[in-house]
Amino acid sequence: MTPRTTRVVCLVRRPDGEPLPTDFSVEERPLPSLREGQLLVRNLYMSVDPSMRGRLESTEKHYTHNFTPGSPLDGRALGVVEESRCASVPPGTYVRHQLGWRERAVLDVADADGAGRIDPQLAPLPTWLGLLGQTGFTAYVGLTRIAELRPGDTVLVSAAAGAVGTAAGQFARMMGADRVIGTAGGPDKCALLVKEFCYDAAADHRAEPVRDALVRLAPDGIDVYFDNVGGEQLAAALHALRTGGRVALCGMMSQFGGDRRTVDINQLIQAVLKRLTLRGFIVRDHEDLRPEFEQRVAGWLAEGRVTARETVVDGLDNAAGALLSLLGGGNVGKMLVRLDGSH
């Protein structure tokens, strides 16, 4: 029998400045009855993503719809099918879907954003939301299709200790980059990038301007910039890029929140002088690459050539705190909330 209710995380109010714990609540909400072609899924892990910061705002300018005060949050999750009204997806199947931030969800299999099966024998469950999930896929698409990485390139990645950044550094190395440089906040994260995630060097953006650091770490310039931050770091990369350099514009975290420091748009003259290519992308437009990505990265994982790293917080009651920690740079690799301690 389908449970009548489930616990969900709701947005109480839009943040006034930076989000606070009181902007969120955990509530009991009704579950719809299961209809033909639907699944009841018990969520085991859910993804916490930087893009959620933009979705808390009122202006619709982000990757998908914004959250509504008084309503549940949503996002990428992974769970196990408890009940099924679809013969092709039996109970016990592990699936990824978009109805996270709740303990159980009723999914429509026919929905384009609905369930996608995963193989727990191929990789551990958390990896399917991280290195083999949307964040790893974002890094892969950005490097291959958007930046067109070539063997011998020097690559710069901003927010390199995050979920996309830790994947991008490793993938760049696997694809033949000659030198990989990252930016991160704090000496511990910078050291970890070099020790664990295939970076040759890292710049602490809290300790020195990134433009100055790049003069030291990449004196001959860079070929590719994978941008997760925008703002001052993007401007620094424009100055460091060689003629014909390529920029994959993935995210602009410096533009979210109350402290939105701007950079003079005249910096873009560098794109003209150096014949640069700057290309923005949203990963959902590139689903045709997913089979290639999963096969290739699963092989690297099996061979021990890349590392999957997650920061895991336990329990739905701590989910809002996990988001606030992520926005404050409290994660290394993928930030996840575990909803079932047995997995």
C-alpha positions as CSV (number, residue, x, y, z in Angstrom):
1,M,0.0,0.0,0.0
2,T,1.2,3.5,-0.9
3,P,2.0,5.5,2.3
4,R,-0.4,8.4,2.7
5,T,2.2,11.0,3.5
6,T,5.9,11.7,3.3
7,R,8.3,14.1,5.0
8,V,9.5,16.9,2.7
9,V,11.8,19.9,2.9
10,C,9.8,23.1,2.2
11,L,10.8,26.7,1.5
12,V,9.3,28.9,4.2
13,R,10.3,32.2,2.7
14,R,12.8,33.6,0.1
15,P,16.1,34.5,1.7
16,D,16.7,38.2,2.5
17,G,20.4,38.0,1.6
18,E,22.2,34.8,2.4
19,P,19.9,31.8,3.3
20,L,19.3,30.9,6.9
21,P,18.1,27.7,8.5
22,T,14.8,29.4,9.4
23,D,14.1,29.8,5.6
24,F,13.3,26.1,5.5
25,S,11.1,23.6,7.3
26,V,10.5,19.8,7.3
27,E,6.8,19.0,6.9
28,E,4.5,16.1,6.4
29,R,2.8,16.2,3.0
30,P,0.3,13.9,1.3
31,L,1.4,11.4,-1.3
32,P,-0.8,10.9,-4.4
33,S,-2.3,7.4,-4.9
34,L,-0.3,5.3,-7.3
35,R,-1.8,5.2,-10.9
36,E,-1.0,3.1,-13.9
37,G,2.5,3.9,-15.2
38,Q,3.7,5.2,-11.9
39,L,6.2,4.2,-9.3
40,L,6.5,4.7,-5.5
41,V,10.2,5.3,-4.8
42,R,11.9,5.4,-1.4
43,N,14.7,7.9,-1.7
44,L,18.1,6.7,-0.4
45,Y,20.3,9.7,-1.4
46,M,19.6,13.2,-2.7
47,S,21.8,15.7,-4.4
48,V,22.6,19.2,-3.0
49,D,23.7,21.5,-5.8
50,P,25.1,25.1,-6.0
51,S,22.4,25.9,-8.6
52,M,19.8,25.7,-5.8
53,R,21.0,29.1,-4.6
54,G,19.6,30.8,-7.7
55,R,16.4,28.9,-7.4
56,L,15.7,30.4,-4.0
57,E,15.4,33.9,-5.6
58,S,12.3,35.4,-7.2
59,T,13.8,36.3,-10.6
60,E,13.4,33.5,-13.1
61,K,16.9,33.5,-14.7
62,H,18.3,30.1,-13.8
63,Y,18.6,26.6,-15.1
64,T,15.0,25.5,-14.3
65,H,12.0,26.8,-12.4
66,N,12.5,28.6,-9.1
67,F,11.3,27.3,-5.8
68,T,8.0,28.6,-4.4
69,P,7.5,29.6,-0.7
70,G,5.3,27.2,1.0
71,S,6.1,24.4,-1.4
72,P,8.6,21.5,-1.3
73,L,12.0,21.8,-2.8
74,D,13.0,19.4,-5.5
75,G,16.2,18.1,-7.1
76,R,18.2,15.0,-8.2
77,A,17.7,11.9,-6.1
78,L,18.3,8.2,-6.1
79,G,16.1,5.6,-4.6
80,V,14.6,2.1,-4.8
81,V,11.2,1.3,-6.2
82,E,8.9,0.0,-3.4
83,E,5.7,-0.3,-5.5
84,S,5.2,-0.3,-9.3
85,R,2.3,0.1,-11.7
86,C,4.7,-0.4,-14.6
87,A,5.7,-3.9,-15.7
88,S,9.0,-2.8,-17.1
89,V,10.2,-1.3,-13.8
90,P,9.7,-3.9,-11.0
91,P,10.0,-3.3,-7.3
92,G,13.6,-3.3,-6.1
93,T,14.9,-1.4,-9.2
94,Y,17.2,1.5,-8.4
95,V,16.3,4.7,-10.2
96,R,17.4,8.4,-10.4
97,H,14.8,11.1,-10.7
98,Q,14.1,14.8,-9.9
99,L,11.9,14.5,-6.8
100,G,14.4,14.7,-4.1
101,W,14.1,16.7,-0.8
102,R,11.6,14.2,0.4
103,E,11.7,10.7,1.8
104,R,9.3,9.1,-0.7
105,A,8.1,10.2,-4.2
106,V,5.5,9.1,-6.7
107,L,7.0,9.2,-10.2
108,D,5.5,9.0,-13.6
109,V,7.7,6.7,-15.7
110,A,6.5,8.4,-18.9
111,D,7.7,11.8,-17.7
112,A,10.8,13.0,-19.6
113,D,12.4,13.9,-16.2
114,G,11.2,10.7,-14.6
115,A,13.0,7.6,-13.5
116,G,16.4,6.5,-15.0
117,R,17.6,3.0,-14.0
118,I,21.1,2.6,-12.5
119,D,23.2,-0.4,-11.9
120,P,24.5,-0.7,-8.3
121,Q,26.9,-3.4,-9.4
122,L,28.7,-1.0,-11.7
123,A,29.4,1.6,-9.0
124,P,28.3,2.4,-5.5
125,L,25.0,4.2,-5.1
126,P,26.4,7.7,-4.2
127,T,28.6,7.7,-7.2
128,W,25.5,7.7,-9.5
129,L,24.7,11.1,-8.1
130,G,28.3,12.4,-8.3
131,L,31.1,11.2,-10.6
132,L,28.7,9.1,-12.7
133,G,25.8,11.5,-12.2
134,Q,24.8,14.9,-13.4
135,T,27.9,16.6,-11.9
136,G,30.3,14.2,-13.6
137,F,28.4,14.5,-16.8
138,T,28.5,18.3,-16.6
139,A,32.3,18.1,-16.3
140,Y,32.5,15.7,-19.2
141,V,30.3,17.6,-21.6
142,G,32.1,20.9,-20.7
143,L,35.5,19.5,-21.5
144,T,34.7,17.4,-24.6
145,R,31.9,19.1,-26.5
146,I,32.1,22.7,-25.2
147,A,35.8,23.4,-24.6
148,E,37.0,20.7,-27.1
149,L,39.9,19.8,-24.9
150,R,43.0,18.6,-26.8
151,P,45.9,16.5,-25.7
152,G,48.7,18.8,-24.5
153,D,46.3,21.6,-23.3
154,T,46.8,23.6,-20.1
155,V,43.5,23.6,-18.3
156,L,42.1,25.9,-15.5
157,V,39.1,24.9,-13.5
158,S,37.4,27.3,-11.0
159,A,35.6,26.0,-7.8
160,A,37.9,22.9,-8.4
161,A,37.2,21.3,-5.0
162,G,33.4,21.0,-5.7
163,A,31.6,18.2,-7.4
164,V,32.0,19.4,-10.9
165,G,35.5,20.7,-10.3
166,T,36.9,17.4,-8.8
167,A,35.5,15.6,-11.8
168,A,36.8,18.1,-14.3
169,G,40.3,18.0,-13.1
170,Q,40.5,14.2,-13.2
171,F,38.8,13.9,-16.6
172,A,41.1,16.6,-18.1
173,R,44.0,14.5,-17.1
174,M,42.5,11.3,-18.5
175,M,41.9,13.1,-21.8
176,G,45.5,14.1,-22.2
177,A,45.8,17.6,-20.7
178,D,49.4,18.5,-20.1
179,R,48.8,20.7,-17.1
180,V,45.7,21.1,-14.9
181,I,45.3,24.1,-12.5
182,G,42.4,24.6,-10.1
183,T,41.1,27.4,-7.9
184,A,39.6,26.8,-4.4
185,G,39.0,28.5,-1.1
186,G,41.7,27.7,1.5
187,P,45.0,25.9,1.7
188,D,43.6,22.6,2.7
189,K,41.4,22.3,-0.4
190,C,44.2,23.4,-2.6
191,A,46.5,20.7,-1.2
192,L,43.8,18.1,-1.7
193,L,43.4,19.0,-5.3
194,V,47.0,18.2,-6.0
195,K,47.1,15.1,-3.7
196,E,43.8,13.4,-4.8
197,F,42.3,14.9,-7.9
198,C,45.1,15.1,-10.5
199,Y,45.7,18.8,-10.3
200,D,49.3,20.0,-10.9
201,A,48.8,23.2,-8.9
202,A,46.0,25.1,-7.1
203,A,45.4,28.8,-6.4
204,D,43.8,29.8,-3.1
205,H,41.4,32.6,-4.2
206,R,41.1,33.8,-0.6
207,A,44.8,34.3,-0.2
208,E,45.7,36.1,-3.5
209,P,44.0,37.4,-6.6
210,V,43.6,34.6,-9.1
211,R,45.1,36.8,-11.9
212,D,48.3,37.1,-9.9
213,A,48.3,33.3,-9.1
214,L,48.0,32.5,-12.8
215,V,51.1,34.5,-13.6
216,R,52.9,32.3,-11.2
217,L,51.3,28.9,-11.9
218,A,50.8,29.2,-15.7
219,P,53.4,31.7,-16.9
220,D,53.0,30.5,-20.5
221,G,49.2,30.9,-20.4
222,I,46.2,28.5,-20.5
223,D,44.3,26.9,-23.4
224,V,41.0,25.9,-21.6
225,Y,39.1,27.5,-18.8
226,F,36.2,25.6,-17.2
227,D,34.2,28.3,-15.4
228,N,32.0,27.6,-12.4
229,V,32.3,31.0,-10.8
230,G,32.3,33.9,-13.2
231,G,33.2,37.4,-12.0
232,E,36.8,38.1,-11.1
233,Q,37.9,34.5,-11.8
234,L,36.5,34.7,-15.3
235,A,38.3,38.0,-15.9
236,A,41.6,36.5,-14.6
237,A,41.2,33.6,-17.0
238,L,40.5,35.9,-20.0
239,H,43.9,37.5,-19.4
240,A,45.7,34.2,-19.0
241,L,44.2,32.5,-22.0
242,R,46.4,32.0,-25.1
243,T,45.3,33.0,-28.6
244,G,42.6,30.6,-29.7
245,G,41.7,29.6,-26.1
246,R,38.3,28.1,-25.2
247,V,36.1,28.8,-22.3
248,A,33.3,26.5,-21.1
249,L,30.8,28.7,-19.2
250,C,29.2,26.2,-16.7
251,G,28.1,28.4,-13.8
252,M,28.3,31.9,-12.3
253,M,28.2,31.3,-8.5
254,S,29.7,34.7,-7.9
255,Q,26.5,36.2,-9.3
256,F,24.2,34.6,-6.7
257,G,23.4,35.9,-3.2
258,G,23.7,39.3,-1.6
259,D,27.4,40.0,-2.2
260,R,27.5,40.2,-6.0
261,R,30.7,41.8,-7.0
262,T,30.8,42.9,-10.6
263,V,33.7,43.0,-13.0
264,D,34.1,45.6,-15.8
265,I,32.7,44.1,-19.0
266,N,35.5,45.8,-20.9
267,Q,37.6,42.8,-19.8
268,L,35.9,41.0,-22.7
269,I,38.2,42.8,-25.2
270,Q,40.6,40.0,-24.4
271,A,38.2,37.7,-26.3
272,V,38.6,39.8,-29.4
273,L,42.3,40.3,-29.2
274,K,43.0,36.6,-28.6
275,R,40.2,35.2,-30.8
276,L,38.8,33.3,-27.9
277,T,35.7,31.1,-27.9
278,L,33.4,31.5,-24.9
279,R,30.5,29.0,-24.9
280,G,27.8,28.6,-22.3
281,F,26.0,25.3,-21.8
282,I,23.3,23.6,-19.8
283,V,24.0,19.9,-19.5
284,R,20.5,18.6,-20.2
285,D,20.9,19.7,-23.8
286,H,23.6,17.1,-24.4
287,E,21.9,13.8,-23.4
288,D,23.2,12.1,-26.5
289,L,26.6,12.0,-24.8
290,R,25.5,10.2,-21.7
291,P,26.0,6.6,-22.8
292,E,29.6,7.4,-23.9
293,F,30.2,9.3,-20.7
294,E,28.9,6.4,-18.4
295,Q,30.9,3.8,-20.3
296,R,34.1,5.8,-20.3
297,V,34.0,7.0,-16.7
298,A,32.8,3.7,-15.3
299,G,35.9,2.2,-17.0
300,W,38.2,4.7,-15.4
301,L,36.6,4.0,-12.0
302,A,37.0,0.3,-12.4
303,E,40.6,0.7,-13.3
304,G,41.2,3.0,-10.2
305,R,42.3,5.9,-12.5
306,V,39.7,8.4,-11.1
307,T,38.4,9.0,-7.6
308,A,34.8,9.5,-6.5
309,R,34.6,11.7,-3.5
310,E,31.4,12.7,-1.6
311,T,30.6,14.8,1.4
312,V,27.6,13.0,3.0
313,V,25.1,14.4,5.6
314,D,22.7,12.1,7.2
315,G,18.9,12.7,7.5
316,L,16.3,14.9,6.0
317,D,16.3,17.1,9.1
318,N,19.9,18.1,8.2
319,A,19.3,18.7,4.5
320,A,18.9,22.5,4.8
321,G,22.1,22.6,6.8
322,A,23.8,20.6,4.1
323,L,22.8,23.2,1.5
324,L,24.0,26.1,3.6
325,S,27.3,24.3,4.2
326,L,27.7,23.7,0.5
327,L,27.1,27.4,-0.3
328,G,29.7,28.3,2.3
329,G,32.3,25.9,0.7
330,G,32.0,23.2,3.3
331,N,32.1,20.3,0.9
332,V,34.8,18.4,-1.0
333,G,33.4,16.7,-4.0
334,K,29.7,15.9,-4.3
335,M,27.4,17.1,-1.4
336,L,24.8,14.4,-0.7
337,V,22.1,13.8,1.9
338,R,21.7,10.1,2.9
339,L,18.1,9.3,3.8
340,D,18.5,5.6,4.6
341,G,21.4,4.7,6.9
342,S,21.4,1.1,5.7
343,H,22.8,2.2,2.3
